[in-house]
Amino acid sequence: MIERKIEAIVHICDMAELSEEDQQLVEAAKKATEGSYAPYSKFNVGAAARLKSGIIVPGANQENAAYPSGLCAERTALFAAGAQYPDQPVIALAIAARKGKRFLPKPVSPCGACRQVISGVEERFGIPIRILLYGTDGILVSEGITPLLPLRFVDGDMSV
């Protein structure tokens, strides 16, 4: 048996330590929570994807009485970016969540399905997506999906 240690490196910072561009993206994710439709969970999540061209595409979670029919904020932003700007790579993605009017102190991390979609977008364009997870107590920054999904499934895994 071979044992391998997997380590993930992420940075935790406050808003003032981010570049102006990253601050703008985090603010766009916070604003995107206003488009959330979460009558069941009351958990409002917003995401904002920055394209290589600088365009920011927002997304928000959308719930449905048939729970599996809803969609997370990250995927609404990434799928909207892909549909509207199919040739533009996503270079950064910010995510923010709140309960009621208060943003969460601890950053909320993408679910497994969203992590896989982020991985697919990275694979599609061949570049890592800078991920910013907002919390009032600090912002977690990951340079690509690998620290959040170290043993990821990619297109090449289906090749023989």
C-alpha contacts under 8 A as a table, 3 or more apart, distances in Angstrom:
res1	aa1	res2	aa2	distance
6	I	150	P	7.42
7	E	147	P	7.52
8	A	146	T	7.82
8	A	147	P	4.50
8	A	148	L	7.28
8	A	150	P	7.73
9	I	142	S	7.32
9	I	147	P	6.21
10	V	140	L	6.60
10	V	141	V	5.63
10	V	142	S	4.91
10	V	143	E	7.39
10	V	147	P	7.10
11	H	139	I	7.97
11	H	140	L	5.61
11	H	141	V	4.99
11	H	142	S	6.59
12	I	138	G	6.13
12	I	139	I	5.38
12	I	140	L	4.48
12	I	141	V	6.17
13	C	17	E	6.15
13	C	18	L	7.51
13	C	138	G	5.49
13	C	139	I	5.23
13	C	140	L	6.61
13	C	141	V	7.74
14	D	17	E	5.58
14	D	18	L	7.12
14	D	137	D	7.57
14	D	138	G	5.02
14	D	139	I	5.74
15	M	18	L	5.46
15	M	23	Q	6.43
15	M	138	G	7.60
15	M	139	I	7.11
16	A	19	S	7.86
18	L	21	E	7.90
18	L	22	D	5.80
18	L	23	Q	5.96
19	S	22	D	5.19
19	S	23	Q	6.18
20	E	23	Q	5.03
20	E	24	Q	6.14
21	E	24	Q	5.15
21	E	25	L	6.37
22	D	25	L	5.00
22	D	26	V	6.20
22	D	132	L	7.97
23	Q	26	V	5.16
23	Q	27	E	6.18
24	Q	27	E	5.14
24	Q	28	A	6.20
25	L	28	A	4.98
25	L	29	A	6.31
25	L	48	A	6.24
25	L	49	A	7.55
25	L	50	R	7.13
25	L	56	I	7.45
25	L	93	L	7.56
25	L	94	A	6.09
26	V	29	A	5.06
26	V	30	K	6.25
26	V	48	A	7.38
26	V	94	A	5.38
26	V	95	I	7.02
26	V	96	A	7.38
26	V	132	L	7.20
26	V	134	Y	6.86
27	E	30	K	5.00
27	E	31	K	6.13
28	A	31	K	5.04
28	A	32	A	6.04
28	A	47	A	7.48
28	A	48	A	5.87
28	A	56	I	7.91
28	A	58	P	7.00
29	A	32	A	4.92
29	A	33	T	6.73
29	A	46	G	4.87
29	A	47	A	4.37
29	A	48	A	4.74
29	A	58	P	6.74
29	A	59	G	7.80
29	A	94	A	5.79
29	A	95	I	5.54
29	A	96	A	5.67
30	K	33	T	5.56
30	K	34	E	7.86
30	K	46	G	5.94
30	K	47	A	7.47
30	K	95	I	7.51
30	K	96	A	5.38
30	K	97	A	7.31
31	K	34	E	5.79
31	K	35	G	8.00
31	K	46	G	7.10
32	A	35	G	5.52
32	A	36	S	7.19
32	A	45	V	7.55
32	A	46	G	4.49
32	A	47	A	6.23
32	A	48	A	7.22
32	A	58	P	5.90
32	A	59	G	6.12
32	A	60	A	5.84
33	T	36	S	5.17
33	T	44	N	5.49
33	T	45	V	5.06
33	T	46	G	4.10
33	T	47	A	7.59
33	T	60	A	5.83
33	T	61	N	7.92
33	T	96	A	7.30
33	T	97	A	6.90
33	T	98	R	7.54
34	E	44	N	7.67
34	E	46	G	7.62
34	E	60	A	7.83
35	G	46	G	7.61
35	G	59	G	7.64
35	G	60	A	5.67
35	G	61	N	7.89
36	S	44	N	5.45
36	S	45	V	6.35
36	S	46	G	6.90
36	S	60	A	4.73
36	S	61	N	5.10
36	S	62	Q	5.89
36	S	73	A	7.92
37	Y	44	N	7.31
37	Y	60	A	7.63
37	Y	61	N	6.33
37	Y	62	Q	4.78
37	Y	63	E	5.83
38	A	41	S	5.69
38	A	42	K	5.08
38	A	43	F	6.08
38	A	44	N	6.15
38	A	61	N	7.11
38	A	62	Q	6.26
38	A	63	E	5.35
39	P	42	K	5.60
39	P	63	E	7.19
40	Y	63	E	7.33
40	Y	65	A	7.99
42	K	99	K	6.21
42	K	100	G	6.95
43	F	97	A	7.01
43	F	98	R	6.13
43	F	99	K	5.23
43	F	100	G	7.63
44	N	60	A	7.56
44	N	61	N	6.76
44	N	97	A	5.54
44	N	98	R	5.30
44	N	99	K	6.28
44	N	100	G	7.77
45	V	60	A	5.67
45	V	61	N	5.61
45	V	72	C	7.62
45	V	73	A	5.87
45	V	95	I	7.20
45	V	96	A	5.76
45	V	97	A	4.27
45	V	98	R	6.52
46	G	58	P	7.33
46	G	59	G	5.80
46	G	60	A	4.42
46	G	61	N	6.70
46	G	73	A	5.34
46	G	74	E	7.46
46	G	95	I	5.78
46	G	96	A	5.36
46	G	97	A	6.29
47	A	58	P	5.70
47	A	59	G	5.05
47	A	60	A	6.09
47	A	73	A	5.38
47	A	74	E	5.40
47	A	77	A	6.26
47	A	93	L	6.87
47	A	94	A	5.46
47	A	95	I	4.41
47	A	96	A	6.43
48	A	56	I	6.28
48	A	57	V	5.52
48	A	58	P	4.28
48	A	59	G	6.12
48	A	74	E	7.68
48	A	77	A	6.23
48	A	93	L	5.61
48	A	94	A	5.27
48	A	95	I	6.71
49	A	56	I	5.47
49	A	57	V	5.09
49	A	58	P	6.31
49	A	77	A	6.17
49	A	78	L	6.66
49	A	81	A	7.41
49	A	90	V	6.36
49	A	91	I	7.56
49	A	92	A	5.76
49	A	93	L	4.44
49	A	94	A	6.60
50	R	53	S	7.99
50	R	54	G	5.91
50	R	55	I	5.75
50	R	56	I	4.51
50	R	57	V	6.48
50	R	90	V	5.73
50	R	91	I	5.85
50	R	92	A	5.12
50	R	93	L	6.27
51	L	54	G	5.23
51	L	55	I	5.31
51	L	56	I	6.30
51	L	57	V	7.78
51	L	81	A	7.89
51	L	88	Q	6.01
51	L	89	P	5.62
51	L	90	V	4.35
51	L	91	I	5.60
51	L	92	A	7.18
52	K	55	I	7.42
52	K	88	Q	6.20
52	K	89	P	5.65
52	K	90	V	6.10
52	K	91	I	5.80
53	S	88	Q	7.09
57	V	77	A	5.96
57	V	78	L	7.88
57	V	80	A	7.15
57	V	81	A	6.00
58	P	76	T	7.90
58	P	77	A	5.22
59	G	73	A	4.96
59	G	74	E	6.48
59	G	75	R	7.52
59	G	76	T	4.92
59	G	77	A	4.00
59	G	78	L	7.77
59	G	80	A	7.70
60	A	72	C	6.72
60	A	73	A	3.91
60	A	74	E	7.29
60	A	76	T	6.42
60	A	77	A	7.24
61	N	70	G	7.45
61	N	71	L	5.61
61	N	72	C	4.33
61	N	73	A	4.09
61	N	74	E	7.77
61	N	76	T	7.18
62	Q	70	G	5.28
62	Q	71	L	5.30
62	Q	72	C	6.56
62	Q	73	A	7.42
63	E	67	Y	6.65
63	E	69	S	7.27
63	E	70	G	4.32
63	E	71	L	6.57
64	N	67	Y	5.44
64	N	68	P	7.73
64	N	69	S	5.92
64	N	70	G	5.14
65	A	69	S	7.93
66	A	69	S	5.60
66	A	70	G	7.52
67	Y	70	G	5.77
68	P	71	L	7.92
71	L	75	R	6.85
71	L	76	T	6.76
72	C	75	R	5.57
72	C	76	T	6.36
72	C	114	C	7.44
73	A	76	T	5.13
73	A	77	A	6.21
73	A	95	I	7.90
74	E	77	A	5.32
74	E	78	L	6.17
74	E	93	L	7.97
74	E	95	I	7.19
74	E	110	P	7.34
74	E	114	C	6.28
75	R	78	L	5.00
75	R	79	F	5.71
75	R	114	C	6.05
75	R	117	V	7.05
76	T	79	F	5.31
76	T	80	A	5.90
77	A	80	A	5.18
77	A	81	A	6.08
78	L	81	A	5.05
78	L	82	G	6.15
78	L	90	V	7.91
78	L	118	I	7.77
78	L	121	V	7.99
79	F	82	G	4.99
79	F	83	A	6.04
80	A	83	A	5.08
80	A	84	Q	5.94
81	A	84	Q	5.30
81	A	85	Y	5.45
81	A	86	P	7.05
81	A	88	Q	8.00
81	A	90	V	7.81
82	G	85	Y	5.37
82	G	86	P	4.60
82	G	87	D	7.73
82	G	88	Q	7.71
83	A	86	P	5.72
85	Y	88	Q	5.44
86	P	89	P	7.97
89	P	121	V	7.91
89	P	125	F	5.87
89	P	127	I	7.97
90	V	93	L	7.58
90	V	121	V	7.47
90	V	122	E	7.87
90	V	129	I	6.48
91	I	127	I	7.47
91	I	128	P	6.91
91	I	129	I	4.73
91	I	130	R	6.15
92	A	129	I	4.89
92	A	130	R	4.36
92	A	131	I	5.76
92	A	132	L	7.69
93	L	129	I	6.75
93	L	130	R	6.20
93	L	131	I	4.93
93	L	132	L	6.20
94	A	131	I	5.82
94	A	132	L	4.50
94	A	133	L	5.86
94	A	134	Y	7.22
95	I	108	V	7.52
95	I	109	S	7.98
95	I	131	I	7.94
95	I	132	L	6.32
95	I	133	L	5.05
95	I	134	Y	6.01
96	A	103	F	7.41
96	A	107	P	7.19
96	A	108	V	6.99
96	A	133	L	6.37
96	A	134	Y	5.01
96	A	135	G	6.98
97	A	103	F	5.78
97	A	104	L	6.08
97	A	107	P	7.72
97	A	108	V	6.64
97	A	134	Y	7.63
97	A	135	G	7.86
98	R	101	K	6.55
98	R	102	R	5.34
98	R	103	F	3.95
98	R	104	L	5.29
99	K	102	R	5.65
99	K	103	F	6.47
99	K	104	L	7.06
103	F	135	G	6.87
103	F	136	T	6.61
104	L	107	P	6.75
104	L	108	V	7.83
104	L	135	G	5.52
104	L	136	T	6.25
105	P	135	G	4.67
105	P	136	T	4.38
105	P	137	D	4.90
105	P	138	G	7.45
106	K	134	Y	7.60
106	K	135	G	4.66
106	K	136	T	6.74
106	K	137	D	6.15
106	K	138	G	7.06
107	P	133	L	5.24
107	P	134	Y	4.92
107	P	135	G	4.12
107	P	136	T	7.74
107	P	138	G	7.21
107	P	139	I	6.50
107	P	140	L	6.77
108	V	133	L	6.34
108	V	134	Y	7.20
108	V	135	G	7.33
109	S	133	L	6.62
110	P	113	A	7.93
110	P	114	C	5.64
110	P	115	R	5.94
111	C	114	C	5.32
111	C	115	R	6.20
112	G	115	R	5.03
112	G	116	Q	6.25
113	A	116	Q	5.15
113	A	117	V	6.34
114	C	117	V	5.00
114	C	118	I	6.12
115	R	118	I	5.09
115	R	119	S	6.13
115	R	145	I	6.93
115	R	148	L	7.39
115	R	149	L	6.67
116	Q	119	S	4.94
116	Q	120	G	6.21
116	Q	149	L	7.87
116	Q	152	R	7.33
116	Q	153	F	7.52
117	V	120	G	4.94
117	V	121	V	6.28
118	I	121	V	5.16
118	I	122	E	6.25
118	I	129	I	7.67
118	I	145	I	6.73
119	S	122	E	5.11
119	S	123	E	6.14
119	S	145	I	6.07
119	S	146	T	7.93
119	S	152	R	7.37
119	S	154	V	7.32
120	G	123	E	4.96
120	G	124	R	6.01
120	G	154	V	6.78
120	G	155	D	7.84
121	V	124	R	5.00
121	V	125	F	6.43
122	E	125	F	5.53
122	E	126	G	5.55
122	E	127	I	5.34
122	E	128	P	5.39
122	E	129	I	6.35
122	E	144	G	7.96
123	E	126	G	5.00
123	E	127	I	7.08
123	E	154	V	7.05
123	E	155	D	7.55
128	P	143	E	6.72
128	P	144	G	4.44
128	P	145	I	6.99
129	I	143	E	6.56
129	I	144	G	4.61
129	I	145	I	6.79
130	R	141	V	7.20
130	R	142	S	5.89
130	R	143	E	4.66
130	R	144	G	5.13
130	R	145	I	7.89
131	I	140	L	8.00
131	I	141	V	5.63
131	I	142	S	5.07
131	I	143	E	6.38
131	I	144	G	6.41
131	I	145	I	7.45
132	L	139	I	6.53
132	L	140	L	5.80
132	L	141	V	4.66
132	L	142	S	6.63
133	L	139	I	5.50
133	L	140	L	5.04
133	L	141	V	6.40
134	Y	138	G	6.71
134	Y	139	I	4.65
134	Y	140	L	6.67
135	G	138	G	5.16
135	G	139	I	5.56
135	G	140	L	7.99
136	T	139	I	7.57
142	S	145	I	7.05
142	S	147	P	6.76
142	S	148	L	7.74
143	E	147	P	7.77
144	G	147	P	7.00
145	I	148	L	5.32
145	I	149	L	5.86
145	I	150	P	7.74
146	T	149	L	4.82
146	T	150	P	4.65
146	T	151	L	7.65
146	T	152	R	7.31
147	P	150	P	5.55
149	L	152	R	5.55
153	F	157	D	6.48
154	V	157	D	5.54
154	V	158	M	7.71
155	D	158	M	5.81
155	D	159	S	7.53
156	G	159	S	5.35
157	D	160	V	7.98
